[in-house]
């Protein structure tokens, strides 16, 4: 049997805060024992640059947030990034490089959907 310890990237927030889900899963599976999390870091910002850029541009009016609200997590002492890591910069560089392509595909799919709705 194989155990895949790779988890979705949003688990990095929990790991950064002290709750290591891959380790807990391994521990429970291997030891057949419960693993109790007693303490963890609180009030940590999770920063996903791709989502932040998209939301700040296209959902700004819906969110009713000011400029300070958008900048606050980036200036906070306790934060973690969804992709950026000083130990491995390549995933971040890839995300930045592919950002325009992903945004183009997103808007293209919206345009197609709207075109189909007009035809109905």
Backbone bond lengths (Angstrom), bond angles and torsions (degrees), N, CA, C in turn:
res aa  C-N    CA-C-N  psi(-1)  N-CA   C-N-CA  omega(-1)  CA-C   N-CA-C  phi
1 X - - - 1.441 - - 1.534 108.73 -
2 X 1.303 115.21 146.62 1.460 120.90 -178.27 1.529 109.98 -116.08
3 X 1.308 115.41 141.11 1.461 121.30 175.01 1.517 107.31 -113.33
4 X 1.298 115.88 123.63 1.455 120.71 178.55 1.524 107.77 -98.69
5 X 1.322 116.12 108.13 1.461 120.97 -177.03 1.526 112.65 -86.24
6 X 1.327 117.17 -2.36 1.462 119.34 177.07 1.520 108.44 -73.18
7 X 1.291 115.20 127.20 1.454 119.89 -178.93 1.519 109.43 -121.66
8 X 1.307 115.94 172.38 1.456 119.44 179.53 1.523 109.40 -66.29
9 X 1.323 116.00 153.30 1.464 119.94 -171.98 1.521 113.82 -66.75
10 X 1.322 118.41 -22.01 1.460 118.51 178.66 1.525 111.57 -67.79
11 X 1.331 117.89 -15.63 1.465 120.30 174.90 1.522 111.94 -67.12
12 X 1.340 117.17 -16.51 1.451 119.85 179.31 1.526 110.99 -60.32
13 X 1.327 117.81 -33.14 1.462 120.27 177.93 1.527 109.99 -60.98
14 X 1.310 116.64 -47.78 1.465 120.07 179.18 1.523 111.03 -62.75
15 X 1.323 116.91 -42.69 1.464 120.71 179.70 1.520 110.18 -62.94
16 X 1.327 116.74 -44.28 1.462 121.29 178.09 1.531 111.22 -59.93
17 X 1.323 115.66 -34.37 1.464 120.28 -179.20 1.525 112.69 -82.91
18 X 1.321 117.13 -5.33 1.463 119.99 175.68 1.515 115.04 107.49
19 X 1.315 118.16 8.40 1.462 121.69 178.13 1.532 106.98 -114.95
20 X 1.314 116.17 95.63 1.454 122.54 -174.01 1.532 109.43 -90.88
21 X 1.333 116.20 90.83 1.462 120.75 -176.86 1.529 113.68 -58.17
22 X 1.332 119.95 -43.80 1.473 117.47 177.55 1.532 112.54 -59.06
23 X 1.328 117.01 -40.85 1.468 120.04 178.62 1.529 110.74 -66.63
24 X 1.310 117.17 -41.12 1.475 120.84 179.43 1.526 109.95 -62.26
25 X 1.324 116.85 -44.71 1.473 120.34 178.90 1.523 110.27 -60.88
26 X 1.327 116.08 -44.47 1.466 120.92 178.20 1.533 110.46 -61.10
27 X 1.327 116.10 -47.79 1.463 121.42 -178.80 1.533 111.04 -59.28
28 X 1.314 116.89 -48.50 1.460 121.02 -178.13 1.529 110.24 -64.31
29 X 1.332 116.67 -42.09 1.457 120.22 -178.81 1.520 111.56 -68.39
30 X 1.328 117.14 -43.69 1.453 121.63 -176.61 1.528 112.05 -74.05
31 X 1.302 117.04 -47.23 1.461 121.90 -174.17 1.519 113.15 -89.47
32 X 1.332 116.00 -11.60 1.477 120.39 -175.68 1.521 109.82 52.91
33 X 1.321 113.96 43.03 1.448 121.44 -172.45 1.527 109.11 -137.53
34 X 1.301 117.24 150.09 1.458 120.09 175.83 1.524 110.21 -73.07
35 X 1.317 114.52 150.68 1.457 121.31 177.14 1.518 106.95 -124.05
36 X 1.295 116.23 120.45 1.458 120.60 -175.55 1.532 110.52 -103.85
37 X 1.327 115.11 127.81 1.461 121.05 174.57 1.524 106.47 -92.39
38 X 1.332 115.67 117.87 1.455 119.89 -176.07 1.525 113.18 -97.86
39 X 1.312 116.88 -28.79 1.459 119.48 -178.54 1.525 109.03 -150.76
40 X 1.296 115.19 153.75 1.450 120.87 178.03 1.527 109.09 -156.11
41 X 1.303 115.98 159.57 1.468 122.43 179.19 1.531 108.76 -72.15
42 X 1.329 115.85 135.56 1.471 121.64 -178.00 1.525 110.18 -115.25
43 X 1.325 115.90 165.05 1.470 123.05 177.02 1.522 112.28 58.63
44 X 1.320 115.67 49.00 1.457 121.96 178.19 1.529 107.97 -108.29
45 X 1.310 116.24 136.61 1.454 121.06 177.33 1.519 110.53 -87.80
46 X 1.324 115.48 138.05 1.458 123.63 174.15 1.522 106.31 -104.64
47 X 1.317 117.01 121.67 1.457 120.82 -176.32 1.523 109.40 -114.88
48 X 1.315 114.81 118.78 1.461 122.38 175.50 1.521 106.54 -117.16
49 X 1.310 116.25 99.32 1.455 122.33 -172.35 1.530 112.70 -54.83
50 X 1.314 117.12 -44.05 1.462 120.94 -179.41 1.525 110.91 -60.26
51 X 1.306 117.70 -50.64 1.469 121.34 179.75 1.522 111.06 -66.09
52 X 1.323 117.04 -37.93 1.467 120.23 -179.79 1.525 111.64 -63.22
53 X 1.318 116.40 -44.58 1.468 119.47 179.39 1.524 109.93 -62.88
54 X 1.323 116.37 -48.02 1.458 120.97 -179.18 1.530 111.20 -58.68
55 X 1.324 116.31 -50.17 1.469 120.10 -177.26 1.519 112.61 -67.10
56 X 1.321 117.48 -37.76 1.463 118.80 -179.14 1.522 111.68 -68.79
57 X 1.317 117.72 -28.54 1.464 120.37 179.31 1.524 111.47 -85.13
58 X 1.320 117.37 -49.43 1.459 120.72 -168.80 1.519 115.43 -99.64
59 X 1.315 118.44 -13.98 1.466 119.82 -179.97 1.521 112.22 -120.94
60 X 1.299 116.03 12.71 1.459 120.67 -177.53 1.531 111.72 -55.56
61 X 1.304 118.33 -44.73 1.467 121.55 -178.73 1.520 112.42 -68.09
62 X 1.307 118.10 -32.40 1.461 121.83 179.54 1.521 111.93 -74.73
63 X 1.328 116.89 -33.34 1.463 120.76 -174.32 1.523 113.30 -81.13
64 X 1.309 117.57 -25.96 1.468 121.89 -178.94 1.528 111.64 57.88
65 X 1.322 116.14 41.88 1.462 121.44 178.27 1.521 109.33 -106.12
66 X 1.310 115.35 147.00 1.447 120.62 176.15 1.515 111.19 -89.24
67 X 1.310 115.81 172.83 1.457 121.57 -179.67 1.526 111.45 -58.00
68 X 1.331 116.35 -40.36 1.476 120.39 179.29 1.526 111.93 -60.25
69 X 1.329 115.82 -38.20 1.463 120.05 179.53 1.537 111.46 -63.17
70 X 1.329 116.15 -37.09 1.461 120.04 178.57 1.522 112.18 -71.61
71 X 1.310 116.97 -35.65 1.463 121.68 -174.51 1.527 112.31 -85.29
72 X 1.304 117.40 -26.72 1.474 122.41 -174.27 1.535 114.04 -49.95
73 X 1.336 120.04 -48.64 1.471 118.51 179.90 1.526 113.61 -61.42
74 X 1.322 116.64 -34.82 1.463 120.03 -178.17 1.525 111.87 -70.29
75 X 1.310 116.72 -27.14 1.462 121.11 -179.62 1.526 112.71 -94.09
76 X 1.320 116.38 -10.35 1.466 120.91 -177.84 1.524 111.12 -66.00
77 X 1.316 114.73 150.21 1.466 120.91 178.97 1.529 111.04 -70.34
78 X 1.322 116.14 -44.31 1.458 120.87 -174.95 1.526 109.84 -102.32
79 X 1.334 115.85 100.20 1.458 121.64 -179.14 1.516 108.67 -149.12
80 X 1.316 114.88 159.92 1.450 121.03 173.23 1.521 107.87 -141.42
81 X 1.309 115.46 146.86 1.454 121.17 -177.41 1.525 110.57 -100.33
82 X 1.315 116.12 148.35 1.461 120.02 -179.63 1.521 111.61 -66.86
83 X 1.316 117.43 -32.02 1.463 120.40 -176.54 1.524 112.30 -126.96
84 X 1.303 118.52 -34.74 1.461 122.05 -173.93 1.532 112.09 -70.65
85 X 1.325 115.12 128.11 1.465 121.50 176.94 1.516 108.58 -145.06
86 X 1.316 116.37 135.57 1.467 119.01 177.89 1.530 111.48 -69.14
87 X 1.317 117.57 -16.89 1.460 121.62 -179.91 1.531 112.39 -85.77
88 X 1.327 116.41 -23.01 1.467 120.35 -179.79 1.521 108.35 -151.25
89 X 1.308 117.12 96.84 1.459 123.19 -174.34 1.531 112.57 -82.88
90 X 1.334 118.36 -18.32 1.457 121.26 -174.13 1.529 114.83 -59.73
91 X 1.320 121.31 -43.62 1.468 118.87 178.05 1.533 112.49 -59.46
92 X 1.320 116.67 -37.43 1.462 120.27 177.98 1.527 110.75 -65.54
93 X 1.330 116.86 -44.82 1.461 120.05 179.01 1.527 111.33 -62.71
94 X 1.334 116.35 -37.89 1.468 119.95 177.23 1.523 110.46 -65.72
95 X 1.319 117.36 -41.54 1.466 119.68 179.74 1.526 110.99 -63.43
96 X 1.309 117.14 -42.87 1.466 120.98 178.61 1.527 110.16 -63.85
97 X 1.333 116.97 -42.43 1.466 121.05 -178.64 1.521 112.06 -66.12
98 X 1.321 117.58 -35.26 1.467 120.47 -177.24 1.520 112.99 -92.79
99 X 1.303 117.96 -3.16 1.469 121.42 -178.97 1.526 112.48 -55.74
100 X 1.315 119.77 -49.59 1.471 118.43 179.35 1.531 113.46 -60.60
101 X 1.315 116.98 -36.61 1.465 121.02 179.61 1.526 110.15 -65.58
102 X 1.333 116.26 -45.37 1.467 119.67 -179.60 1.523 111.55 -65.24
103 X 1.335 116.70 -38.89 1.465 119.77 178.32 1.526 110.18 -66.13
104 X 1.329 117.29 -40.34 1.465 121.49 177.80 1.532 110.22 -60.48
105 X 1.314 117.29 -47.33 1.467 120.90 179.66 1.525 111.49 -61.96
106 X 1.314 116.22 -38.87 1.458 120.38 179.30 1.527 110.35 -61.92
107 X 1.316 117.10 -50.11 1.459 120.70 -178.47 1.526 111.95 -68.59
108 X 1.307 116.48 -32.34 1.456 120.40 176.30 1.526 110.08 -63.75
109 X 1.327 117.10 -42.38 1.470 120.43 179.18 1.528 110.95 -66.22
110 X 1.322 117.86 -36.82 1.466 120.57 176.76 1.520 109.98 -64.91
111 X 1.314 116.01 -44.43 1.463 120.74 179.60 1.530 110.25 -60.19
112 X 1.330 117.33 -44.71 1.474 120.83 178.35 1.510 111.04 -60.76
113 X 1.320 115.91 -43.66 1.466 120.12 -179.64 1.529 110.58 -62.38
114 X 1.326 117.42 -43.92 1.458 120.73 179.27 1.512 111.24 -65.53
115 X 1.323 117.43 -37.46 1.471 120.71 177.94 1.508 111.15 -64.13
116 X 1.316 116.98 -40.06 1.470 121.29 178.11 1.535 111.29 -65.63
117 X 1.326 115.37 -38.25 1.466 119.57 179.78 1.527 111.19 -66.18
118 X 1.312 118.22 -33.91 1.465 121.87 178.11 1.510 111.25 -68.86
119 X 1.337 116.44 -33.00 1.469 120.97 -178.80 1.515 112.79 -72.87
120 X 1.331 116.88 -19.91 1.464 120.13 -176.39 1.500 112.85 -74.62
